[in-house]
């Protein structure tokens, strides 16, 4: 690197010699530094900057100033006015596409950071499910722990309008617009990271929207992303219909019950989403219609006609006031040149020649469903789970200088944090990219592992999915949460995903590990078990009509005694009252009398120091819920329609 090092020697009779190094970087050295554009300052963009800040601090502590000078120069562009992405509660000017009722639906313990624990920040034990405002507060405090100015150089209120690649210069041309001044700027970068999030653009099936419109439906039609602070006015005493069975359907249903809805009907075309598995619908006002779709409008625009085509069954839902699409989101890549985008429609892996060879004579390893399903040939890969065919560990195969950050696991924050370290290792040269042939071989090997898992294969392999639907009845043990075989299958699926993550942690020199790809350690196994407990012991709790708890119990009211931090060992605590009765989203609003932790007050002081920044980011009280993922089947099907 081009840099002038000026060493000054100062003799001292008392302390010996002191060597002071003064670093003067000229403009040429700055130009030699790798420049990186980051699109988005949600969790992906935040964690990328945090990883760089930690790397810089480590090198400074080691006195390796030359390495510090050669670190990549990041420029982050964010359309919103502050960091956080969909976890932000400020909905001004369409800055976030997530809905107001954002509350975690999985254990917070699976997204705890190695360098900043929940105990350190909050100084008290918390419930396992948290409102998004507290998760946002925790993420911001973690990222600013060592550098309060880490986000000072982020270009907020700036929309990335286009990204193209100049072949002659070997650089990305990024055009942006300042949303306040409307000034358009164009800059060049060596590399580009897309971190705009999976929840970029609401997806609404055109065919269903057209059916409602042409049929003259008189109620309100909206996407879950549009539900805001006035949600109570939309649902109190009303009858609503949710299209889709994803996490948002589950969350909005619970929020609607909380706000006094008259009835909720949920349409599940796939009969696969989390809302179909949720058994805790209090107050007996929810009905899930599996494998039904909207086919018409009746009763002068107030009735919705739904049909199960396979069963040739049709019914009318009368007096529907509001239809809410919970059909997921499409990743917003409109700013990227088509040559830089990911393929969004299957079949996938079709250009992997080796896959066609491996299909010949391939057999699935014996599993709990082998007897029921038999041997099923690999069909078209219509979706993907943890392995995107266009990417090699975040790098676009056709142009590896274009990178992507996407949450792949049920613990998306941990996943994105590891991805940040992995991409940084590539940017700094600690990891070199293999040939395109070897990249594809790496992806294909992972795909073949995924195809051995029944759950994952049913998601991505069309043949297997159709055979599954034809062979397994609704009363099959697979759909019974009390069956230990179903629990074991879920454990195996999560174990495979965390094996991939453990491998990435090692390769990225991530400062925390979950074991190896071949063998997960105790911490990884604890995360997997907590996720299984959340799905099987919380979401599947059966309510008996007329029982004492049938009027209030949700999956979030489950017993959290088996949930504890893998970092500190702190056990999760119950809410201060029934979840339906909670008011507000502050720590004191959701927790009972605190049980002080032995942290010498550190967490309290850090939380207090965040107060002013948080007041600028979110309103004083927002009722929330959080999971970034949507039901993949509904979202992709909606995008196709």
C-alpha positions in Angstrom: 0.0 0.0 0.0 1.2 3.5 -0.7 1.7 5.2 2.6 4.3 7.3 4.3 5.4 6.1 7.7 7.2 8.9 9.8 8.9 7.5 12.9 10.0 9.9 15.6 12.3 8.8 18.4 12.1 10.5 21.7 14.7 9.7 24.4 13.4 9.6 28.0 15.6 9.2 31.0 12.8 7.8 33.2 10.9 5.5 30.9 13.4 4.5 28.3 12.5 5.0 24.6 9.1 5.8 23.1 8.4 5.1 19.5 5.7 7.2 18.0 4.4 6.3 14.6 2.6 9.0 12.6 0.6 7.7 9.7 0.1 10.1 6.7 -2.1 8.6 3.9 -1.9 10.4 0.6 -4.7 10.4 -1.9 -3.1 7.6 -3.9 -3.3 5.3 -0.9 -7.0 6.1 -0.5 -7.6 5.2 -4.1 -5.8 1.9 -3.6 -8.2 0.9 -0.8 -11.0 -1.4 -1.9 -14.2 0.7 -2.0 -17.5 -1.1 -1.2 -21.1 0.1 -1.7 -23.6 -1.3 0.7 -27.3 -1.1 -0.2 -29.4 -0.9 3.0 -28.7 -0.2 6.6 -30.9 -2.9 8.1 -29.4 -5.8 10.0 -27.2 -6.8 7.1 -25.7 -3.4 6.5 -25.4 -2.8 10.2 -23.6 -6.0 10.9 -21.2 -5.5 7.9 -20.1 -2.2 9.4 -19.9 -3.7 12.9 -17.7 -6.6 11.6 -15.3 -4.1 10.0 -15.2 -2.0 13.2 -14.3 -5.0 15.3 -11.6 -6.0 12.7 -10.2 -2.5 12.8 -10.1 -2.5 16.6 -8.4 -5.8 16.7 -5.7 -4.7 14.3 -5.2 -1.4 16.2 -4.8 -3.3 19.4 -2.2 -5.4 17.7 -0.4 -2.3 16.4 -0.8 -3.5 12.8 -1.4 -0.1 11.3 -0.5 -1.1 7.8 -3.3 -3.7 7.9 -5.7 -1.0 9.3 -4.9 1.3 6.3 -5.6 -1.5 3.8 -9.1 -2.3 5.2 -12.0 -1.9 2.8 -13.7 1.5 2.7 -17.5 1.0 3.1 -20.2 3.4 2.0 -23.7 2.5 3.1 -26.8 3.9 1.5 -30.1 3.8 3.4 -33.5 5.0 2.2 -34.7 5.5 5.7 -33.6 8.1 8.2 -31.9 5.8 10.6 -30.5 2.2 10.9 -32.6 -0.9 11.6 -34.5 -1.8 8.4 -37.8 -3.6 9.1 -37.1 -3.6 12.8 -37.7 0.1 12.9 -41.1 1.3 14.1 -41.1 4.6 12.2 -43.3 4.1 9.2 -42.8 7.6 7.7 -42.5 7.9 3.9 -42.6 4.1 3.4 -39.3 3.6 5.2 -40.2 0.1 6.3 -42.5 -2.5 4.7 -43.1 -4.4 7.9 -46.4 -4.2 9.8 -46.8 -2.5 13.2 -47.7 -5.8 15.0 -44.1 -7.0 15.1 -43.2 -9.3 17.9 -40.7 -12.2 17.9 -42.2 -15.6 17.2 -39.0 -17.5 18.0 -36.8 -17.6 21.0 -34.7 -14.5 21.4 -31.9 -16.8 22.7 -31.3 -18.0 19.2 -30.3 -14.5 18.0 -28.2 -13.4 21.0 -24.8 -11.9 20.1 -21.5 -13.3 21.3 -20.0 -9.9 22.1 -23.1 -8.3 23.7 -25.6 -10.3 25.6 -29.1 -9.6 26.6 -28.0 -9.6 30.3 -25.3 -7.0 29.6 -27.8 -4.7 27.9 -31.0 -5.1 29.9 -29.6 -6.2 33.3 -32.5 -8.5 33.9 -34.1 -11.7 32.7 -36.6 -11.3 29.9 -39.4 -13.3 28.3 -38.3 -15.4 25.3 -40.6 -13.4 22.9 -39.9 -9.7 22.6 -41.4 -6.7 20.8 -39.3 -5.4 17.9 -38.5 -2.1 19.6 -36.4 -4.0 22.2 -34.7 -6.1 19.5 -33.9 -2.9 17.6 -32.6 -1.3 20.8 -30.4 -4.3 21.5 -29.0 -4.4 18.0 -28.1 -0.7 18.0 -26.5 -0.9 21.4 -24.4 -3.9 20.3 -23.2 -2.2 17.1 -22.3 1.1 18.9 -20.7 -0.6 21.9 -17.1 0.2 20.8 -17.9 3.0 18.4 -20.7 5.4 19.1 -20.1 7.0 15.7 -20.3 3.9 13.6 -23.3 5.1 11.7 -22.3 8.7 11.3 -21.1 8.2 7.7 -24.1 6.2 6.5 -25.9 8.1 3.8 -29.4 8.1 5.2 -32.4 9.4 3.3 -30.7 8.2 0.2 -32.3 5.9 -2.4 -30.1 3.8 -4.6 -31.7 4.2 -8.0 -29.4 2.0 -10.2 -26.4 -0.2 -10.0 -24.6 -1.2 -13.2 -21.2 -2.8 -13.8 -18.7 -1.0 -16.0 -16.8 -3.8 -17.7 -14.0 -1.6 -19.1 -13.2 -0.1 -15.7 -14.1 -3.1 -13.7 -16.2 -1.0 -11.3 -19.8 -0.6 -10.2 -21.6 2.6 -11.1 -24.0 3.4 -8.3 -26.5 6.2 -8.9 -28.3 7.6 -5.8 -30.8 10.4 -5.1 -31.0 12.4 -1.9 -34.6 12.2 -0.8 -34.5 15.5 0.9 -32.7 17.6 -1.7 -33.5 15.5 -4.8 -29.8 15.7 -5.8 -28.7 12.8 -8.0 -25.2 11.5 -7.4 -23.1 8.9 -9.3 -20.1 7.1 -7.7 -17.9 4.2 -8.6 -17.0 1.3 -6.4 -14.9 -1.8 -6.6 -17.5 -4.0 -5.0 -21.2 -3.9 -4.1 -23.1 -5.6 -1.3 -26.9 -5.9 -1.6 -28.3 -5.8 2.0 -31.7 -4.4 1.3 -33.5 -7.3 3.1 -35.8 -10.1 2.1 -38.9 -8.0 2.9 -38.4 -5.4 0.2 -41.7 -5.3 -1.7 -45.1 -6.6 -0.6 -46.3 -9.5 -2.8 -50.0 -9.5 -3.7 -51.3 -12.3 -6.0 -52.8 -10.5 -9.0 -55.4 -13.2 -9.8 -56.9 -12.9 -6.3 -56.8 -9.1 -6.3 -58.5 -9.1 -9.7 -61.2 -11.5 -8.4 -62.0 -9.2 -5.5 -62.0 -6.1 -7.7 -64.0 -7.5 -10.6 -66.5 -9.0 -8.1 -67.1 -5.7 -6.5 -65.9 -6.4 -3.0 -67.0 -3.5 -0.9 -64.6 -4.0 2.1 -61.0 -2.9 2.5 -58.2 -4.8 0.8 -54.6 -4.4 1.9 -51.3 -6.1 2.4 -50.0 -6.9 5.9 -47.2 -4.3 5.4 -49.9 -1.6 5.3 -51.3 -2.3 8.8 -50.3 0.5 11.1 -51.2 2.2 14.3 -54.9 2.3 13.2 -55.1 -1.5 13.1 -57.5 -1.5 16.0 -60.0 0.6 13.9 -59.8 -2.0 11.1 -60.5 -5.0 13.3 -62.3 -4.1 16.5 -65.8 -5.7 16.2 -65.1 -6.6 12.6 -64.8 -9.8 10.5 -61.5 -10.1 8.7 -60.1 -12.5 6.2 -56.3 -13.2 6.0 -55.0 -14.7 2.7 -51.9 -16.7 3.5 -50.7 -18.8 6.3 -47.3 -17.3 7.1 -45.9 -15.8 10.2 -47.6 -12.5 9.5 -51.0 -14.3 9.4 -50.3 -15.8 12.8 -49.1 -12.5 14.3 -51.9 -10.3 12.9 -54.5 -12.9 14.0 -53.2 -12.7 17.6 -53.1 -8.9 17.4 -56.6 -8.8 16.0 -57.9 -11.0 18.9 -56.1 -8.7 21.3 -57.9 -5.7 19.8 -61.4 -7.3 19.9 -61.9 -8.7 16.4 -65.3 -10.4 15.9 -63.9 -13.3 13.7 -60.8 -14.2 11.7 -60.8 -16.5 8.7 -57.4 -17.7 7.4 -57.0 -19.1 3.9 -54.1 -21.5 3.5 -53.6 -22.5 -0.1 -50.6 -24.7 0.8 -51.8 -26.0 4.2 -48.1 -25.8 5.0 -47.5 -22.5 6.8 -47.1 -21.8 10.5 -50.7 -20.6 10.9 -51.9 -24.1 10.0 -49.8 -25.6 12.8 -50.7 -23.0 15.5 -53.1 -24.5 17.9 -53.5 -21.7 20.4 -56.2 -19.4 19.0 -57.9 -18.0 22.1 -61.5 -16.8 22.4 -62.7 -19.3 19.8 -63.0 -16.8 16.9 -60.4 -18.1 14.4 -60.9 -20.7 11.6 -58.2 -21.9 9.3 -59.3 -23.1 5.8 -56.7 -25.4 4.5 -56.1 -25.6 0.7 -58.8 -23.0 0.0 -58.6 -20.1 -2.4 -60.8 -17.1 -3.2 -62.8 -17.7 -6.3 -65.5 -15.0 -6.2 -67.5 -12.3 -4.4 -71.2 -12.6 -3.4 -73.9 -11.0 -1.3 -73.7 -7.6 -3.0 -69.9 -7.3 -2.4 -69.8 -8.4 1.3 -69.3 -12.1 0.9 -66.2 -13.9 -0.2 -66.5 -17.2 -2.0 -63.7 -19.7 -1.3 -63.1 -23.1 -2.8 -61.1 -26.3 -2.2 -60.6 -27.4 -5.8 -59.4 -30.9 -4.9 -62.3 -31.6 -2.6 -64.7 -29.8 -4.9 -66.0 -27.9 -1.8 -67.1 -24.3 -2.0 -68.4 -22.0 0.7 -69.1 -18.4 1.3 -67.7 -16.2 4.1 -70.3 -13.6 4.9 -70.0 -10.0 5.9 -66.2 -9.7 5.5 -65.1 -6.2 6.4 -61.4 -6.4 5.5 -59.2 -8.7 3.4 -55.5 -8.7 4.4 -52.9 -10.3 2.2 -50.3 -12.2 4.3 -48.6 -13.4 1.1 -45.0 -12.3 1.9 -42.6 -10.1 0.1 -40.4 -10.0 -2.9 -36.7 -9.0 -2.5 -36.4 -5.5 -3.9 -33.6 -5.7 -6.5 -35.1 -3.2 -8.9 -32.0 -0.9 -8.5 -29.7 -3.7 -9.8 -29.0 -4.1 -13.5 -30.7 -7.4 -14.7 -27.2 -8.9 -15.1 -26.6 -8.4 -11.4 -29.9 -9.8 -10.0 -30.7 -13.2 -8.7 -33.0 -15.5 -10.6 -36.4 -15.3 -8.9 -38.3 -18.1 -10.7 -37.6 -21.8 -11.0 -36.5 -24.3 -12.1 -33.3 -23.6 -10.3 -29.9 -25.3 -10.7 -30.9 -26.1 -14.3 -27.4 -24.9 -15.5 -25.7 -27.3 -13.1 -24.7 -30.0 -15.5 -23.3 -32.2 -12.8 -26.8 -32.3 -11.1 -28.3 -34.1 -14.1 -25.6 -36.7 -13.7 -26.1 -37.1 -10.0 -29.9 -37.6 -10.5 -29.2 -40.8 -12.2 -29.5 -43.7 -9.8 -29.7 -41.3 -6.8 -31.5 -42.6 -3.7 -32.7 -40.9 -0.6 -31.3 -42.1 2.7 -33.8 -44.0 4.8 -35.9 -41.8 7.0 -39.1 -41.8 8.9 -41.2 -41.2 5.7 -39.4 -43.7 3.5 -42.1 -46.4 4.1 -44.9 -44.0 3.2 -43.3 -42.2 0.3 -41.0 -44.8 -1.2 -38.3 -43.9 -3.8 -39.1 -40.5 -5.5 -36.9 -39.4 -8.4 -35.5 -35.9 -8.1 -37.7 -33.4 -10.0 -37.3 -29.8 -10.9 -35.8 -27.6 -8.1 -38.5 -24.9 -7.8 -37.2 -23.2 -4.7 -34.1 -23.1 -2.6 -33.4 -23.3 1.1 -29.9 -22.3 2.4 -28.1 -22.7 -1.0 -28.9 -20.1 -3.7 -27.8 -21.5 -7.1 -26.6 -18.0 -8.3 -24.4 -17.4 -5.3 -21.3 -18.9 -3.8 -21.3 -18.0 -0.1 -22.8 -14.6 -0.9 -20.9 -13.9 -4.1 -22.7 -13.7 -7.5 -21.3 -16.5 -9.6 -21.4 -14.4 -12.8 -19.7 -11.4 -11.1 -18.2 -12.3 -7.6 -17.6 -8.6 -6.8 -21.4 -8.4 -6.5 -22.4 -9.8 -3.1 -25.7 -10.5 -1.3 -26.7 -10.8 2.3 -29.9 -12.8 3.0 -31.2 -14.5 6.1 -31.4 -18.2 5.5 -32.2 -19.6 9.0 -34.9 -19.3 11.6 -32.3 -17.2 13.5 -31.8 -14.6 10.7 -29.8 -12.1 12.8 -27.2 -14.6 13.8 -27.0 -15.9 10.2 -26.5 -12.3 8.8 -23.8 -11.6 11.4 -21.9 -14.6 10.3 -22.4 -13.7 6.7 -20.9 -10.2 7.4 -17.7 -11.8 8.8 -17.5 -14.2 5.9 -17.8 -11.4 3.3 -15.3 -9.3 5.2 -12.9 -12.2 5.1 -13.2 -12.2 1.3 -12.8 -8.4 1.1 -9.6 -8.5 3.2 -8.1 -11.4 1.2 -8.2 -13.8 4.2 -10.3 -16.1 2.0 -9.8 -16.4 -1.8 -12.5 -17.4 -4.2 -12.2 -20.7 -6.0 -12.9 -21.2 -9.7 -16.5 -21.0 -10.9 -16.5 -24.8 -11.5 -15.4 -25.4 -7.9 -18.0 -22.9 -6.6 -20.8 -24.8 -8.4 -19.4 -28.1 -7.0 -19.5 -26.6 -3.5 -23.2 -25.6 -4.0 -24.2 -28.9 -5.5 -22.7 -30.9 -2.7 -24.8 -28.8 -0.2 -27.9 -29.2 -2.4 -27.5 -33.0 -2.3 -27.3 -32.9 1.5 -30.5 -30.8 1.5 -32.3 -33.3 -0.8 -31.7 -36.0 1.8 -33.8 -34.1 4.3 -37.5 -34.7 3.9 -38.7 -31.3 5.1 -36.2 -29.3 2.9 -36.8 -31.6 0.0 -40.5 -31.1 0.2 -39.9 -27.3 0.0 -37.5 -27.3 -3.0 -38.3 -30.5 -5.1 -41.5 -30.4 -7.0 -41.7 -34.2 -7.5 -41.3 -34.9 -3.9 -43.7 -32.2 -2.8 -46.5 -33.5 -5.0 -45.8 -37.1 -3.9 -45.9 -35.9 -0.3 -49.3 -34.2 -0.8 -50.7 -37.3 -2.6 -49.4 -39.8 -0.1 -49.8 -38.2 3.4 -53.4 -37.6 4.7 -54.2 -34.8 7.2 -54.3 -37.4 10.0 -50.9 -38.8 9.2 -48.5 -38.9 12.2 -46.3 -36.3 10.5 -48.9 -33.6 11.3 -49.3 -34.7 14.9 -47.0 -32.5 17.0 -47.1 -35.0 19.8 -45.4 -37.7 17.6 -41.7 -38.0 18.5 -40.9 -38.9 14.8 -42.1 -35.5 13.6 -40.0 -33.8 16.4 -37.0 -35.8 15.4 -37.4 -34.8 11.7 -37.6 -31.1 12.7 -34.4 -31.5 14.8 -32.6 -33.1 11.9 -33.6 -30.3 9.5 -32.4 -27.6 11.9 -29.2 -29.6 12.7 -28.3 -29.6 9.0 -28.8 -25.9 8.7 -26.7 -25.1 11.7 -24.0 -27.5 10.5 -23.7 -25.2 7.4 -23.6 -22.2 9.7 -20.9 -23.8 11.9 -18.7 -24.3 8.8 -19.1 -20.7 7.8 -18.2 -19.5 11.3 -14.9 -21.4 11.1 -14.0 -20.2 7.6 -14.9 -16.6 8.5 -12.8 -16.7 11.8 -16.0 -15.7 13.5 -15.2 -15.1 17.3 -17.8 -17.6 18.4 -18.3 -21.2 17.2 -21.1 -23.8 17.1 -18.7 -26.7 16.6 -17.9 -28.0 13.1 -19.9 -29.2 10.1 -19.3 -32.8 11.1 -20.1 -32.3 14.8 -22.1 -29.5 16.4 -21.1 -28.5 20.0 -23.4 -28.2 23.0 -24.3 -24.6 22.3 -25.5 -25.4 18.8 -27.5 -28.4 20.0 -29.1 -26.1 22.7 -30.2 -23.6 19.9 -31.7 -26.4 17.9 -33.6 -27.8 20.9 -34.9 -24.3 21.8 -36.2 -23.9 18.2 -37.9 -27.3 18.4 -39.4 -26.5 21.8 -40.8 -23.2 20.4 -42.4 -25.0 17.4 -43.7 -28.1 19.2 -44.2 -27.1 22.8 -45.4 -23.5 22.3 -47.1 -23.2 18.9 -48.8 -26.5 19.1 -50.4 -26.1 22.5 -53.9 -27.4 22.1 -56.7 -25.3 23.7 -59.8 -27.1 25.0 -62.9 -25.0 24.2 -64.5 -23.8 27.4 -61.4 -24.4 29.5 -60.1 -21.6 31.7 -57.1 -20.8 29.5 -59.1 -20.9 26.2 -60.0 -17.2 26.6 -56.4 -15.9 26.9 -53.6 -18.5 26.1 -51.4 -17.9 23.0 -48.3 -19.7 22.0 -46.3 -16.8 23.6 -47.8 -17.7 27.0 -46.1 -21.1 27.0 -43.8 -22.2 29.9 -40.3 -20.8 29.1 -38.4 -22.7 31.8 -36.6 -24.8 29.2 -35.3 -21.7 27.4 -32.0 -20.3 28.5 -29.2 -18.2 27.1 -26.3 -20.1 25.6 -24.1 -17.2 26.4 -24.9 -16.6 30.1 -27.2 -19.4 31.1 -30.0 -16.9 32.1 -33.4 -18.5 31.9 -36.3 -16.8 30.1 -39.1 -15.6 32.4 -42.9 -15.4 31.8 -44.6 -12.2 30.8 -45.9 -10.0 33.7 -49.5 -11.0 32.6 -51.2 -12.8 29.7 -49.8 -11.7 26.4 -53.2 -10.5 25.3 -53.3 -8.1 28.3 -49.9 -6.6 27.7 -49.8 -2.8 27.0 -46.8 -1.1 25.6 -43.5 -2.4 24.4 -41.0 -1.3 27.0 -39.1 -3.7 29.4 -41.3 -2.7 32.3 -44.4 -3.2 30.2 -43.7 -6.8 29.5 -41.8 -7.9 32.6 -42.8 -8.3 36.2 -40.5 -7.5 39.1 -36.9 -7.7 37.9 -34.5 -10.3 39.2 -31.2 -8.4 39.3 -28.3 -10.1 37.5 -24.7 -10.0 38.8 -23.5 -7.5 36.2 -22.4 -4.6 38.5 -24.9 -2.3 36.8 -23.2 -2.4 33.4 -26.3 -3.2 31.4 -28.3 -0.5 33.0 -25.8 2.2 32.2 -25.5 1.0 28.6 -29.3 0.9 28.1 -29.6 4.4 29.6 -26.9 5.7 27.2 -29.1 4.6 24.3 -32.1 6.6 25.4 -31.6 9.8 23.3 -30.7 7.8 20.1 -33.7 5.6 20.5 -36.1 8.5 20.9 -35.0 9.7 17.5 -35.6 6.3 16.0 -39.0 5.2 17.3 -42.1 6.7 18.8 -42.5 6.2 22.6 -44.9 3.3 22.4 -45.6 0.9 19.6 -47.2 -2.6 20.0 -45.0 -4.9 18.1 -44.0 -8.5 17.0 -41.0 -9.8 15.0 -39.9 -12.4 12.5 -38.4 -11.3 9.3 -39.3 -14.4 7.3 -42.6 -15.1 5.5 -44.0 -18.4 4.4 -41.8 -19.3 1.4 -44.5 -21.2 -0.4 -47.1 -18.5 -0.3 -44.6 -15.7 -1.1 -43.1 -17.5 -4.1 -46.5 -18.6 -5.4 -47.8 -15.1 -5.1 -44.7 -13.7 -7.0 -45.4 -16.2 -9.7 -49.0 -15.2 -10.1 
